[in-house]
């Protein structure tokens, strides 16, 4: 089972999954986006899962990094 994903930078990534477990075991850049700023996104490069996940956006429920004292 395989899929292609388009990342936010415009790169196209081939993702191959195990058909029984649906776990992605291969992630390879097929085509680089025209304005991609990421050096590692070369055609044929293997990517880690966290490299294709979207960036985390802070929400209002996130705790601040510093404690404010009154």
N, C-alpha and C positions, 0 to 999 in steps of 0.2 A: 504494500500500500504506500503510495507516495503522493506528495502535494508540492505545490510551489507557493511560496509566500513572497509578498512584496513588502519590504521593510520601509520604515518612515523615510530613510535616506534615498529610496528609489531602487535599491539593489533587489534582485530576485534570487531567492534561496530555495534550493531543492531540499525537501525534507522527506526522508524515508522512514516508515514506521513498521514495526513488527505487526503482522496482521492478527496475531492472537492476543497480544497485550496492548496494542495501540501505542506503545512507547516509541518515541522518536529515537532512532539510533544513528542517523546520519543527517547532517545539515551542511550543505555545500553551496557556496556562492556560484550561481549560474551566470548572472549578468550584473555588472556593476552599474549603479545609478549614475546618471550624467554629472551630478553635482555632489556625489557622496564624499563627505569629509573624513571618513574612517579609513585609515591606512590598511587595516587588516581585511577589508572587503575586496580582496583580489579574486578574480575568477579562479575557481578550483579550491579556494581556501575553505577549510573546515571550520565551522563555528560552534562554540559552546552554546548551550541552551540560553544562558543569561545574556548572551550577545544579541539574541533575536527578540527578547522580551521587550515590551514597551517600557519607557521610563516611568518610574513611580512618581505620582503626583501627590504632594502633601494635602491632607484633608484637614478640615476644621477640628476633627477629633484626635489628630496626632498630638502627642505631648511635645512641649517645647524642649529644646536641647538644654536650656538653662532654667534653673528654678528662680523665680522672682519672689523676693521677700518683701513683705509689706512693712 
